[in-house]
């Protein structure tokens, strides 16, 4: 048997190429099979980079920015007493002052026992030769279930034993048609249980991945300019920006370059950034570029808000927004302005403060807002300022965001700032997307646009750069009309309840979820649209557990999975939800409150009542319900509640039809 922590496994071998595999070799680099030196894997050696004149890394950044990143990431922080808070040369991870901690949580102990970043591509290539059951020993359990998350691989032990969810880094949610085809083929080859999900951080998660396929998959991602590193566990998550960056007629700033810069800093040009890969907990960042606040700044650990000060453009900073099982908080102003040239410095100063002083005992009290409240905002700000160039932070500048602006709906066809071009917003109910859908989206984006797709935090997508003359043909595509031949119709003009429907994974793939969410949420929204007339959009979010990955607290109506008493009075519990009301996004951002607990089977009449009472809906007469609406009602009546999820509820690689169990 090959031990996962084998110290020396021999020379790396080339990944086996599947027959007919889609690859994008134009950005392929040399083969150095070691995640501690991924710059060579992804973008060529430093000598090649210098010769080409391009900055190193996976995502495009300027040479000036690249030099800033190099200088920041080569320095260890030394405090006033000369103590090194972090050393990138360590073979294991430790915190700055463990004496301050009453006790480390189990994840911290796992990190201290073995640095996840010592794993290499050699390990992956050797594991690929061994049946998973032989690798899955007690000795290797921490590698399989925890450390692989640093590489974007999440073992679904209970739901899909031996298979992994793979999460990408996709700054600002921008993906090309070529990249999307690679992701589609990876998903298709995963077979049963293989599917994709658009996430609430403008990202993709692919399901059904095996360790046997990982070396080849990493090679293929490398070839098309994508990566998975530092996308899970106690790392910086995907950098979110405006989904219409660079094309918005009302744009404040193009967020794509900033998100690329932040991502390259976080992953250190693909080498893995050890300096910030051992945070007390996950950490979210966004860059606001629109008056619409599509980026949801109030629920990020750090949000860059465009502003000016003394005639210089830069950003005011919001800090501390988060969701967790025990507490949810909105971000608060740091009373700090950073000029554009210091964006990365600010991120590093805040991150390293969190890294060095954040709690590492209870996982439920490790997010950055807990540290801010523990230190006090002023002390936290002072510590961040010490780490900035010049050892100081400017006070807040003049905001460039118009707080009176009404949020625009990005669904449908909209004129870009570029004359004669349009962007088309398209709905993907609950973000579930199959391989054949991905292939088709890639084709459509290439045929009608510029071969680019933008993901949104509402789990939808946008096709930019569509010429006026091509709009009608695009809107007539089967994927956007009937959905015939695909998982479902991804409509540019969805109903008022389906368009902003958001859902976590649910218990189909997540062991923490108490109920199925994606199929249930979609079926309820369709049944409601069949039976009520709406005069306004209503945002409905679903989440399977208290970790609230589905962000129910910011929804107009949120549904948080739970178990509740059987409504028919018989013994035992059934699938239910805690209902949240009053959440809001944008300039009047607020968190909703729990108002009721309802069995899932009773949700249709209950939610109809809410829509009438709170949102001005009207119940349709029997004669006004269409044939399509009756089919939606039948689907809800036949829905397999209490089934425990699984592919038969929401087929992973099937045709998207619900199957009654």
N, C-alpha and C positions, 0 to 999 in steps of 0.2 A: 504494500500500500504506500502511496505517496503522501507524506505528511504536508499539510498546507503551510506549515511554518518551516519547511525544509530549508536549511541555511544556504545550500548550494545545489542547484539543480542542473547545471550544465548549460551549454550554449543554446540560445533560442533557435527555434526552427521557424521557418516561414509558415504563416497561417494557410491552411488549406482553402483554396478558393472554390466555392460552389460553382457548379456548371451554370453558366448564365447569370452569375451574380452581377448586379448593377454596381459599378464603381465609378468614382470621379477622380481619375488618376492625375488630373492636371495640378492638384495641390499636394501630391504625395511626396513624402520626404524619405530620408534614409531610415533603415530599420535598426533601431537600437531598442531592444525589448526590455525596457526598464521604466516604470512609471516615475522614477525619480529623475528621469532625463527625457521627459516626453517632448521637449521642444524639438529634439532631433526626429522623433517619430512623426510629429505633426507638420513641421515646417522647415525641415532641413537643418543642417549644421549651422553654427554661427558664421562660419566662413562663407557658406553659400548665401546666407542672409545679407552679409555685408556686400558681397559681390553684386547681389541683385538690387541693393538699395532699399529693400523692403524691411520694415520693422518686424521683429520676430513675433511668433505667436500664432494662435488659431484664428482669432478675429481681427479685422483690420484696425490698426491703431497707427498714429503718426510716430515717426522716429523720436520726436520730442517727447511725446507721452511715454514711449517705450523707455527712454532714458530716465524719466521720473520714476517709473515702476522699478527699474533696476536699482536705482539709488535707495528707494524706500525698502525694497525687499532684501537688500544685502545687509541692512543695519539691524542690530539687536537693540532693544530699548534698555537703557541704563538709567536707574532712578537716582535720586539725589544722594543716596548713600553708596552709589557705585555698584549696586546689585544688578546683575543681568536678569531681566525678566523672562527672556526667551533666548534660546540658542538653537539655531537651525541644525547644528551638528549632533544633537542628541539622538541616540538610538531608541530612546523611549520618551514618552511625554510626561511631563510633570508640571504642576501649577506653581505659581510664584511663591505663595506662602501657605503651605498646607496646614500650618499650625492654627490658622484662623478658622479652619473648617472643623465642624464637630464630627464629620464623617463623610467620606466620599460616597456618592451613589455608585451603583454597580457599573454603570457605563464609564464613569471616570476610572474605576479600578481596572476595567478592561483596557482602556486606553493606556494606563500606566504600565500594565503588564506587557503590552506589545504595541508599538506604534503602527497604526494601520498603513502608514506610508512606506513601510519597509517591504510590503508586498510588491512584486514585480510582474512584468509580462511573462517572465520565465515561469513563475508560479502558475499563471493562467494557462500557459501552453501545456504544462505538465498535467494540470488538473483535467484538461480537456481529454486526456488519454485514459482517464480513470472513470469507471462508472460512479455516478453520484452517490449511490448507496455505500460504496467503499470509502468515499471521502467523508461522508457524514458521520463522523465519530465524535465522541465527547471532547476529544482533544482539539478538534477542528471546529466545534460548534460556534465559538466566538468569531472565528474568521468568517464563517458562512453567514451567520445571522447578524453580525454587527460590523466587522471591519470592511467587508465588501461594499458597505454603503458609501464609503469614501470614494469608491469608484463608480457610484451610481447604480449599484446592483443590490436589490432588496429581495431576499428570499421569502417566498410566500409559503412558509412551512405548513400551515394548516390548510390553506385553500388550494395551493398548487405545489405540492411537495416536489422538490427538485427543480422547480422553475422560479425564475426571478422576474421582478419588474425592473426595467432599466429606465433611468431618468437622465435627460440630457442637460447640458448648459445651452441655452438659446437666448442670448441677450436681446432684449426688446421684442422677443417673440418673432424674429425674422428668420424665415427659412426659404431656401430656393427650391425650385421644381426638382432639380437634380438631387438635392439632399432629401427631399420628400420621397422621391422614388426609392432611394436607398432605405429609408425608414419603412416604406411600404413593403419592400421585399423582405426585410428582416422580420416584419410582422407576419407576412404571409408564410414564411418558412417556419415560424413558430408553431404552426399547425393548430391543433385543438387548444383552446385557451389563449391563442394569440390575438391581440387587439391593441389598439392605441387609445389613449385618452389625452385630450387637451386639458391642461391644468389651469388653476386659478392664478398661476404665475407666468402665463404666456409661454408654456413649455409643453413638451411631449413626454409622456410615459408610455413605454412599450411593454407588453406583457407576454409571458410564455417563453422567456429566454432561458436557455440552459447553459451551464458552465462549459459544456462541450462546444458550444457555438461561440463563446465569448471571444476567443482570439481572433477568429475570422470577422466577427462583428466589429471589434475594435479596429481592425485593419480597414474595414470598409468605412467606418465613421471617420477615421483618420483621412482617408482618401477624399472625402467630400467636405472636410473642414468642420467636423463636429467633434464634440467630446462629451464624456460623462463625468469627468473627475470633479471631486468636491461638490457633488450635487445632492448629497444626503448627509444625515447625522449632524454633527455639530460644526457645520460649515455655513458659509454665505450661500443662500439660495439664489435662484435665477433673478438677474437684474431686470426689473420691469420698467418699461417706458411707454410712451404714447403709441398706440397701434397705428396711428396715422402720421407718425413722425416723418417730416420731410415732404409731406404732400398736403398737409392741413392748411387751408387758406387763412385760418385764424391762429396759426401756430405761434407760440412764444419762442420755443427753441427746439431744434431737432435733437431728440433724445438718443437716437441710435448710436452716434459716436461716443456719447458719454457712457451708455450701457456697455459698449464694447470695451472702453477704457477700464471701467470698473471690473469687468469680467476678467480681462487679461491680468489686472493687478491681483485679483482673487486667486487665480490659478497659476500665476507667475509664468505666463507664456506657455502653459500646458505642462509645466514641470511638477505641479502641485506646490502650493505655497505653504510650507510648514509653519511659517510664522503665524498664520491665522487659520490653521486647519484643526486647532484644538480649542474651539470656543466652548464656553460652558453649556451652550445650547444653540439651536439653529438661529439664523439671523437673516432678516429680509431687508432689501434695499430697493428703492424706486427713484426714478428721475421724472419729474413732472414737466411735460412739454406743452400741455394744452390747458385752456381755461375750463375744460370739461372734467378735469381730474379723473380721466379714464384709468389712471395708474393706482388709484385708491391710496393716496399717501398716508391717510390717517390710520391705516392698519399695518404700516411697515415700521421696522426698527429704526430705519433711517430714511427720510424722504428729502430729496433735494427740490426746493420750491424756487422757481426762477425769480430773481430780484435784481435790483441795482443799488449801488452805494457809491456816492461821490463820482457818479458818471461811469462806473465800471460794472459790467454785467457779471453776475454770479448767482449764488443760491442762498436763500435762507434755509435753515435746517430744522426739521421736525424729528423727534426721537421718541422711541419707546413703544410704538404701537404694536400690539400682538394679540393673538388668540391662544388660549390654552384650556385645559380641562377644568382648571380651578379659577381662572380669572381672565378677563378680556379688558384691554385698555386701548384708548385712542392715543395716537402720538401727540406729543406736546412740543411747543416751540423751545428750542435751546437758546433763543436770543443770540443767534450767531449767523453771520454772513460770511461766506467763503467765495473769493473770486474764482472764476472759471479755472484758472491755472492750479488752484489748490483743491480741486474736487477729490482727487485720489488721496491727497494728504489728509483731508478731513475724514474720509472713510477709514483710512489706516489709523488715525488717532482715536477715533471712536471705537473701532474694532479692537485695538490693542488694549484700550482701557477696559472694555468689556472682558477681554481675554484674561487680563491680569487681576482684575478685582471682582469679577462675577462669581456668584455662589456656585458651588459644585457639590452640594449635598442633595437636597430634594430636587428631583427633576421638574417638579411642578412649580418651583420657585427660582428657576435659573435663567429665565428670559431677561433681556436687558432692562426692561422697565423696573424689575425688582431691584436691580443694582442702582438705578437712578433714584428710586425711593429710599433705598438703604443709605446711599451716600448723601442724598440731597441733591437737587438739580444744580445748585450753585457749585458744590464741590465736584460733581461730575463734570460740569463745564470747565472748571479750573484744571482738572486732570487732563481733559481733552486738549485744552489750550496749551499746556506744557509740551505736548507732543507735536504741535503744529510748527511749521517754519516760523522762526522768530519767537516761538514760545508764547504766542498770543492769538486770540480770536477777536475779530471785529464783532460789534453788536449787530443786531438784525438790520437789514436794509429795507428798501421800499419794494414791496411785492409787485410783481408784474402780472399776477393772476387776478382776473376780474371776478370778484366774488358775487357779482350780480348776474353772471352768465348762466344761462339755462343749458343744462347738459344736452348735447345733440345725440340723437339716435344714429349709430353708425351702420345699422342694417340698411340694405338697399343701395341705390346708386347715388353717389355724391360727387360733385365737381371737385377736382383737385386744384391746388394753387397753380399747377402747370396747365396752361391753356389746352383744351381739347382732350384732356385725360380725366379719368374718373376712378374712384375706388368703390368697390362693391362689397358691402358687409353681408356675410352669409351665416345663418344660424346652424349650429350643430347641437341638437338637444342633449344636454348634460355632458357634452364634450366627447362622447364615445364615437370613435371613428375606426372603421375596419380597413384592412389592407387595400381592398379594391377601391374604397373611397379615397384613400390617399393617392393612389395611382391616378384617379380621375381628377382630383383637385390639382395635382401636379400638371396634368395635361391642360386643364382649363386655364391655369395661371400662365402657362407658357404660350398657349394658343391665342388667348385674348389679352393678356397683360404682358409683363416683362419677365415672367418666370419667377415671381416672388410672391410669397404668402406671408401675411401677418397674423399672428395669434393674439387673442384678447384674454383679459382676465375673467371674462364671462364664459370662457370655454368655446368661443366662436372663432371665425377667421375672416380675414379681409383680403381681397385680391386687388392690388393697386395697379395703376398705370394702364387702365383699359381705355382705348381710344373711343371717342363718341360713336364712330361708325361700327364698333364691335359690340356695343352694349346690348342691343336687342338679341343678337345671336347668343351671347353669353347667357342671358336670362332665359333662353329657350332650351338650354342644355337639360337633359333628363335628370341629372343629379340635382338640379335646382328646381325642378318642376314636379315630376311624378315620383322620382326616386327609383323608378323601375330598373332593376338590375343591380341596385346598390342596397346598402343597409337601410337607408331611409332618404327622404328628400331633405336636402340641406337648403332651406328656402331663404331667399333674400328678403322676403316679406312675411315672416312668421307671425303667428298670433300674439296677442298682447301678454299672454302668460307663458308661452313657450320660449319667446325670444331671449329672455334673460334668466332662463332656468339654469341653475347651477347645482352641481351635485358632486360629492366626494365619491370615492370608489364603491363604498358600501361593502356588505359582507360577501359579495361575490369574490372579492380578492383580498379584503382586509380582515384580519383576525380580530381587530378591535371593534369593528362595526357591529352593532346589535341588530341591524335590519338591512335589507336590500334597499338601495337608495336611487340608483340611476333609472332603472325600469319603472319603479314605483312613482318617482317624481314625474317622469315623462307621461306615464299613463294617467296620472291624476290631472296634470296640466291639460292634456288633450280632452279628457272627460269634462273638465270645467269649461274649456273653450266651446265644447259642444252644447253646453247647457246654460251658459250665462252670456249676456252682452256686456262688454267692457268698454268704458269711455276713456280709459287710461291704461298705461302699462303697469303691471304689478310684478315685482321681482320676487321670485320664490327660490329659496335655497334649501338644499337637503344635505344633512350630514349624518353619518351613522353612529357617531359616538361623541363624547364630550370634548374630544380634541378639536372638534369643529373645523375640520379641513374644508368643509363646504361653506364656512363663513356665515352661518345662519344669523348671527347677531347683526349683520349689516343689511339683511333682506327686509323687504316690506313684510313678507311672511316667511318665517324660517321654520323648518321641521328638523328636529334633532332626535335621532333614533333612540328608542328605549323599549322596555318591556312593560306592558300594562295589563290590567285585569281584562279578562274576556268579557266583551260587552253583552254576550248572551247569558252571563251569570254562571257559566260552568267553571269548574276548577281550572287552575293553570293560567299562565300569562300568555299574551299574544303580542305580535309586533305592534308597536305604537310609536308615537312621536310626542315630544314636548314642543308646543307651538310657541314661536316668538313673534312679537309684533313691534313695530316702531323703529326698525333699523333704517338707516339712511346712509347714502354715499354722497360725495360731492361737497359743496360748500357748507351744507347743514348736516355734516356727518354726525351720526349718533348710533348708539348700539341699542338693539331691541331688547325687550324684556319677555321672559316666559309668562304666558297667560293661561295655558291649559295643557292637559295631557289627554291624547285621543288615540284610540286604536286605529291602525291604518285602514281597516275595513270600513270605518265610520267617517273617513276623511272627506268623502265627496260632499255629503250634506253639510258637514261642519264648515268646510272651506267655502262652499256656496254662500252660507250665512255670513261668513266674514267678509267676503267680497261685496255682498249687498250692503252690509252695515257699515263697513269701514272704507270701501273703495268705490261706491256708487254704481255697482253692477246691478243688472236686472236679470231675473230668471227668464229664460226663453219659454215660450209656450210649446207644447208638444208638437204642434204643427210647424214650428220654426226650426226644429232640429233637422239637420240635413242627413243624408244617407251616410256621409263620412262621419258625422257626429254620432249617429247611432252605432256605427262600428266602434268608435272610441268608447262609448258607454259600455258596449258589450265586452270590450277588452278589459275595462275596469271591473266589471261584474265578475269576469272569469279570472281575474288576476290571482296568482298563487301566493297570497299572503302566507307568512309563517313557514315558507318553504326553505329558509336558510340560504337563499341566494342560489348561486351556481349558474352554469351556462344555459340551463334550460329556462331561466328567468330572463336573462339578457344575453343571448348567444354571443360569444366572443368573436367567433369567425364565421358566423352564419349570415343569414339574410336580414337580421334585425327584427324578425317577427317574434313576438312573445309566445311562449309555449306553455299551455296550461298543464300543470303537473297533476 
